[in-house]
């Protein structure tokens, strides 16, 4: 599997994100969306992740997997490993924002480059934009009230 190759090439950190079909992703869903065939090969991926997680050679390998909400139904070791699984609540606007090159301020990285910005730095201060934001997690286009990460560092 490529995870072993990544480590052997000298890359020590790998962030693995799932395809999300929002914004520009809507047009790409047919090409990149998770299918039944993909679900069938997830076991191989999970086995490789498990093997790496218990192999001493890879103890300095930083791996972070952002697990999608639908993954919870699989109930695998990646959800049950209390030392490596982190459940993070939505922290949009409270602990993170994204700003693009023209000054649009977004509540979190999921919104970046879309039309759901909460203000623009050319028109207002960052402090005012954040203070006056009425964003809630219910506004999230992927309806995520948080993220699940499996990581070992």
C-alpha positions as CSV (number, residue, x, y, z in Angstrom):
1,X,0.0,0.0,0.0
2,X,1.1,3.5,-0.7
3,X,1.2,4.5,3.0
4,X,4.4,2.4,3.4
5,X,5.9,4.0,0.4
6,X,5.1,7.5,1.7
7,X,7.0,6.8,4.9
8,X,9.9,5.1,3.1
9,X,10.2,8.2,0.8
10,X,11.0,10.3,3.8
11,X,7.6,11.9,4.2
12,X,6.8,11.9,7.9
13,X,3.4,13.5,8.0
14,X,0.3,12.5,6.0
15,X,-3.1,14.1,6.3
16,X,-5.8,12.0,4.8
17,X,-9.1,13.7,3.9
18,X,-12.2,12.2,2.4
19,X,-13.9,13.7,-0.7
20,X,-16.8,16.0,0.3
21,X,-19.5,16.7,-2.3
22,X,-20.2,20.3,-1.4
23,X,-19.6,23.5,-3.4
24,X,-17.4,22.6,-6.4
25,X,-17.5,19.0,-5.2
26,X,-21.1,18.7,-6.2
27,X,-20.1,18.6,-9.9
28,X,-17.5,16.0,-9.2
29,X,-19.6,13.6,-7.1
30,X,-20.1,11.1,-9.9
31,X,-16.4,10.9,-10.5
32,X,-15.1,11.1,-6.9
33,X,-18.0,10.2,-4.6
34,X,-17.7,7.2,-2.3
35,X,-19.4,4.2,-4.0
36,X,-20.3,0.6,-2.9
37,X,-17.1,-0.6,-4.6
38,X,-15.1,1.9,-2.5
39,X,-16.7,0.6,0.7
40,X,-15.7,-2.9,-0.2
41,X,-12.0,-2.0,-0.3
42,X,-12.1,0.0,2.9
43,X,-11.2,-3.1,4.9
44,X,-7.8,-3.3,3.1
45,X,-7.2,0.4,3.9
46,X,-8.2,-0.1,7.6
47,X,-6.0,-3.2,7.9
48,X,-3.0,-1.2,6.5
49,X,-3.7,1.6,9.0
50,X,-3.9,-0.9,11.8
51,X,-0.6,-2.6,10.8
52,X,1.2,0.7,10.6
53,X,-0.2,1.8,14.0
54,X,1.3,-1.2,15.8
55,X,4.6,-1.4,13.9
56,X,7.5,0.2,15.8
57,X,9.1,1.3,12.6
58,X,6.3,3.8,12.0
59,X,6.0,5.3,15.5
60,X,7.4,8.6,14.3
61,X,5.0,8.7,11.3
62,X,2.4,11.5,11.7
63,X,-0.8,10.2,10.3
64,X,-4.1,12.1,10.6
65,X,-7.3,10.8,9.0
66,X,-10.4,13.0,8.9
67,X,-13.2,10.5,9.1
68,X,-16.5,11.4,7.5
69,X,-19.8,11.2,9.5
70,X,-20.9,8.1,7.6
71,X,-17.8,6.3,8.8
72,X,-19.3,6.0,12.3
73,X,-21.5,3.2,11.1
74,X,-18.5,1.0,10.3
75,X,-17.6,1.0,14.1
76,X,-14.0,0.0,13.4
77,X,-10.9,0.3,15.6
78,X,-10.3,3.8,14.3
79,X,-13.4,4.9,16.2
80,X,-12.8,2.9,19.3
81,X,-9.1,3.5,19.9
82,X,-9.3,6.0,22.8
83,X,-5.6,6.9,22.6
84,X,-5.8,8.0,19.0
85,X,-9.4,8.9,18.1
86,X,-10.4,12.5,18.7
87,X,-13.9,13.9,18.4
88,X,-13.8,17.6,17.8
89,X,-16.9,19.8,18.0
90,X,-17.5,22.4,15.4
91,X,-15.2,25.3,16.2
92,X,-16.1,27.5,13.2
93,X,-15.6,31.2,14.0
94,X,-14.9,30.4,17.7
95,X,-11.5,28.9,17.1
96,X,-10.9,29.0,13.3
97,X,-11.6,31.1,10.3
98,X,-10.3,31.1,6.7
99,X,-9.4,34.2,4.7
100,X,-8.9,34.3,1.0
101,X,-6.8,36.5,-1.1
102,X,-9.4,39.2,-1.7
103,X,-10.2,39.5,2.0
104,X,-13.3,37.3,2.3
105,X,-13.5,35.8,5.8
106,X,-15.1,32.3,6.1
107,X,-16.3,30.6,9.3
108,X,-14.1,27.6,8.6
109,X,-12.0,25.9,5.9
110,X,-15.1,23.9,4.6
111,X,-16.5,27.2,3.3
112,X,-13.3,28.6,1.8
113,X,-13.8,30.1,-1.6
114,X,-17.6,29.7,-1.6
115,X,-20.2,32.4,-1.3
116,X,-20.9,31.8,2.4
117,X,-18.3,34.3,3.8
118,X,-19.1,36.2,7.0
119,X,-17.4,39.5,6.0
120,X,-14.7,41.1,4.0
121,X,-11.5,42.7,5.4
122,X,-11.8,45.5,2.9
123,X,-15.1,46.6,4.4
124,X,-14.7,45.8,8.1
125,X,-12.2,44.8,10.8
126,X,-11.6,41.2,11.6
127,X,-12.7,41.8,15.2
128,X,-16.0,43.2,14.0
129,X,-16.6,40.5,11.4
130,X,-16.0,37.7,14.0
131,X,-17.9,39.5,16.7
132,X,-21.0,40.1,14.5
133,X,-21.1,36.7,12.8
134,X,-24.3,34.8,13.3
135,X,-22.9,31.6,11.9
136,X,-24.0,28.3,13.5
137,X,-23.0,24.8,12.8
138,X,-26.4,24.2,11.4
139,X,-25.3,26.4,8.4
140,X,-22.6,23.8,7.5
141,X,-23.0,22.5,4.0
142,X,-21.8,19.1,5.0
143,X,-24.0,19.1,8.1
144,X,-21.0,18.2,10.3
145,X,-21.4,19.2,13.9
146,X,-17.8,18.2,14.3
147,X,-15.0,16.1,13.0
148,X,-13.6,12.7,13.9
149,X,-9.9,12.3,13.6
150,X,-7.8,9.1,13.9
151,X,-4.2,10.1,14.3
152,X,-1.0,8.9,15.7
153,X,2.0,11.1,16.2
